[in-house]
């Protein structure tokens, strides 16, 4: 081999070697990029379970199938109301005095105002109120007699204040008892149910709300206005 041929082959061999190394480097870079792409795609891809759940959520829910009943449902029988409860739940209009109720008296025609039946109704009602007030007064007297002096001044002051309030309430009831007695006397003399000032009918609704009333609503308003302007 001549020296010229050796010189020509040597650079060619070096070029081939460099090209081979470059190709290998390109393959490594391409492989690395492919691996990175696969990893990123795998990370961004939703899990299979989540994908299935999303698909199920998008699907419409199946309609419920209602099967016809072979036998109609029996209606539950109403439970009987105890007598004590039914009586307690009854309105005041169902409470009867002298065989009459408030609703019956209200429905009565004006021509029957303060007849014997209505007078008997109000008499029994006034007597019932009187009995309740007398029972309360007896309990109050017995309660006051059982009072003992407390060693603690604060407890003693509290008890005395409670008794003072109770005595004031009993005083109001005492005045009401006096009015009841006057109303019973007016039933006896036939003036019950009529205004003391004008002689007009007081009216059944007002007497039901206040059995001891002696004035019509208008006369009562005039009296209260006069008391407000000029005092008692």
Phi, psi and omega per residue, in radians:
X1 nan 2.407 -3.104
X2 -1.480 2.760 3.124
X3 -1.050 -0.551 -3.130
X4 -1.174 -0.692 3.130
X5 -1.155 -0.687 3.131
X6 -1.120 -0.658 3.141
X7 -1.165 -0.681 -3.132
X8 -1.188 -0.707 -3.080
X9 -1.232 -0.541 -3.043
X10 -1.141 -0.853 3.117
X11 -1.170 -0.570 3.114
X12 -1.092 -0.713 3.135
X13 -1.134 -0.690 3.133
X14 -1.146 -0.702 3.131
X15 -1.112 -0.725 3.134
X16 -1.106 -0.704 -3.126
X17 -1.156 -0.738 3.129
X18 -1.114 -0.708 3.136
X19 -1.118 -0.669 3.131
X20 -1.116 -0.753 3.135
X21 -1.131 -0.692 3.132
X22 -1.118 -0.702 3.112
X23 -1.114 -0.712 3.128
X24 -1.112 -0.708 3.125
X25 -1.114 -0.706 3.114
X26 -1.072 -0.721 3.130
X27 -1.094 -0.717 -3.137
X28 -1.114 -0.757 3.137
X29 -1.102 -0.766 -3.140
X30 -1.102 -0.725 3.139
X31 -1.128 -0.729 3.133
X32 -1.099 -0.745 3.120
X33 -1.107 -0.667 3.126
X34 -1.133 -0.726 3.128
X35 -1.098 -0.734 3.129
X36 -1.116 -0.701 3.130
X37 -1.102 -0.712 3.127
X38 -1.117 -0.732 -3.128
X39 -1.117 -0.776 -3.135
X40 -1.134 -0.683 3.114
X41 -1.143 -0.653 3.141
X42 -1.184 -0.683 3.138
X43 -1.215 -0.648 -3.116
X44 -1.383 -0.319 -3.113
X45 -1.302 2.213 -3.137
X46 -1.180 2.589 3.108
X47 -1.014 2.717 -3.087
X48 -1.108 -0.644 -3.124
X49 -1.158 -0.738 3.135
X50 -1.119 -0.684 3.129
X51 -1.111 -0.746 3.130
X52 -1.137 -0.707 3.126
X53 -1.104 -0.682 3.121
X54 -1.136 -0.669 3.125
X55 -1.151 -0.708 3.136
X56 -1.152 -0.642 -3.137
X57 -1.143 -0.569 -3.136
X58 -1.307 -0.424 -3.118
X59 -1.297 2.448 3.101
X60 -1.194 2.521 -3.129
X61 -1.177 2.481 3.133
X62 -1.190 2.480 3.135
X63 -1.251 2.415 3.124
X64 -1.287 2.387 -3.128
X65 -1.666 2.065 3.141
X66 -1.705 2.071 3.136
X67 -1.536 2.373 3.118
X68 -1.158 2.501 3.133
X69 -1.293 2.407 3.113
X70 -1.242 -0.570 3.141
X71 -2.274 2.437 3.090
X72 -1.172 2.557 3.134
X73 -1.198 2.373 3.127
X74 -1.396 2.379 3.125
X75 -1.234 2.355 3.127
X76 -1.172 2.428 3.133
X77 -1.299 2.372 3.126
X78 -1.130 2.396 3.130
X79 -1.302 2.439 3.122
X80 -1.180 2.352 3.130
X81 -1.445 2.267 3.116
X82 -1.013 2.596 -3.055
X83 -1.110 -0.682 -3.115
X84 -1.120 -0.709 -3.117
X85 -1.207 -0.744 -3.117
X86 -1.114 -0.649 3.109
X87 -1.191 -0.671 3.133
X88 -1.199 -0.599 -3.129
X89 -1.363 -0.203 -3.136
X90 -1.137 2.470 -3.134
X91 -1.275 2.931 -3.133
X92 -1.106 -0.510 -3.118
X93 -1.136 -0.300 3.138
X94 -1.589 -0.174 3.069
X95 -1.250 2.246 -3.010
X96 -1.903 2.388 3.011
X97 -2.223 2.293 -3.112
X98 0.985 0.595 3.105
X99 1.346 0.189 -3.115
X100 -2.229 2.646 3.087
X101 -1.931 2.911 -3.141
X102 -1.079 -0.720 -3.124
X103 -1.094 -0.636 3.121
X104 -1.182 -0.657 3.139
X105 -1.207 -0.701 -3.134
X106 -1.126 -0.634 -3.109
X107 -1.364 -0.168 -3.096
X108 -1.171 2.521 3.133
X109 -1.162 2.769 -3.110
X110 -1.103 -0.454 -3.140
X111 -1.158 -0.352 -3.129
X112 -1.703 0.270 -3.092
X113 -1.092 2.228 3.122
X114 0.996 0.738 2.997
X115 -1.365 -3.093 -3.054
X116 -1.100 -0.646 3.133
X117 -1.158 -0.748 3.124
X118 -1.177 -0.672 3.093
X119 -1.113 -0.688 3.105
X120 -1.161 -0.662 3.101
X121 -1.037 -0.892 -3.100
X122 -1.208 -0.527 3.084
X123 -1.104 -0.854 -3.129
X124 -1.135 -0.636 3.130
X125 -1.168 -0.749 3.103
X126 -1.102 -0.695 3.121
X127 -1.154 -0.651 3.103
X128 -1.134 -0.739 3.094
X129 -1.113 -0.680 3.136
X130 -1.097 -0.732 3.136
X131 -1.110 -0.745 3.135
X132 -1.087 -0.729 -3.129
X133 -1.167 -0.686 3.124
X134 -1.157 -0.655 3.084
X135 -1.121 -0.745 3.112
X136 -1.107 -0.708 3.133
X137 -1.108 -0.699 3.099
X138 -1.123 -0.694 3.108
X139 -1.150 -0.654 3.126
X140 -1.141 -0.769 3.131
X141 -1.079 -0.745 3.121
X142 -1.144 -0.664 3.127
X143 -1.137 -0.697 3.134
X144 -1.200 -0.597 3.115
X145 -1.189 -0.521 -3.124
X146 -1.450 0.024 -3.080
X147 -1.231 2.278 3.066
X148 -1.958 2.604 3.122
X149 -1.306 2.234 3.140
X150 -1.513 2.463 3.122
X151 -1.194 -0.530 -3.141
X152 -1.418 2.151 -3.128
X153 -1.063 -0.603 3.140
X154 -1.153 -0.797 3.105
X155 -1.107 -0.693 3.129
X156 -1.106 -0.727 3.126
X157 -1.139 -0.680 3.122
X158 -1.123 -0.748 -3.139
X159 -1.132 -0.729 3.137
X160 -1.136 -0.642 3.099
X161 -1.154 -0.716 3.097
X162 -1.093 -0.721 3.124
X163 -1.168 -0.620 3.105
X164 -1.110 -0.735 3.091
X165 -1.113 -0.686 -3.134
X166 -1.186 -0.653 3.120
X167 -1.179 -0.647 3.089
X168 -1.133 -0.686 3.090
X169 -1.122 -0.717 3.111
X170 -1.157 -0.549 3.108
X171 -1.156 -0.703 3.070
X172 -1.112 -0.682 3.115
X173 -1.178 -0.588 3.092
X174 -1.104 -0.728 3.090
X175 -1.132 -0.646 3.104
X176 -1.157 -0.638 3.085
X177 -1.084 -0.658 3.100
X178 -1.121 -0.723 3.117
X179 -1.160 -0.617 3.112
X180 -1.121 -0.746 3.109
X181 -1.074 -0.703 3.099
X182 -1.134 -0.681 3.125
X183 -1.145 -0.682 3.114
X184 -1.112 -0.663 3.101
X185 -1.174 -0.624 3.123
X186 -1.201 -0.571 3.053
X187 -1.108 -0.702 -3.120
X188 -1.161 -0.669 -3.093
X189 -1.578 -0.020 3.041
X190 1.519 0.145 -3.133
X191 -1.721 0.019 -3.121
X192 -1.198 2.415 3.110
X193 1.646 -0.016 -3.125
X194 -2.135 2.540 -3.056
X195 -1.175 2.399 3.126
X196 -1.214 -0.496 -3.061
X197 -1.602 -0.796 -3.029
X198 -1.813 -0.348 -3.083
X199 1.404 0.029 3.128
X200 -1.348 2.822 3.101
X201 -1.203 2.288 3.120
X202 -1.209 -0.619 3.121
X203 1.805 2.462 -3.118
X204 -1.089 -0.825 -3.120
X205 -0.993 -0.720 3.133
X206 -1.197 -0.665 3.132
X207 -1.204 -0.582 3.083
X208 -1.174 -0.650 3.119
X209 -1.334 -0.579 -3.115
X210 -2.471 1.556 -3.050
X211 -1.100 -0.345 -3.121
X212 -1.651 0.189 -3.103
X213 -1.124 2.409 3.114
X214 -2.093 -0.035 -3.119
X215 -2.291 2.661 2.996
X216 -1.240 2.947 -3.129
X217 -1.081 -0.698 -3.127
X218 -1.170 -0.771 -3.141
X219 -1.159 -0.651 3.102
X220 -1.136 -0.697 3.122
X221 -1.129 -0.709 3.115
X222 -1.130 -0.705 3.136
X223 -1.151 -0.744 3.131
X224 -1.131 -0.663 3.099
X225 -1.132 -0.704 3.129
X226 -1.145 -0.710 3.100
X227 -1.133 -0.623 3.130
X228 -1.192 -0.628 -3.102
X229 -1.427 -0.733 -3.007
X230 -1.978 -0.048 -3.113
X231 1.399 -3.079 -3.119
X232 -1.263 nan nan
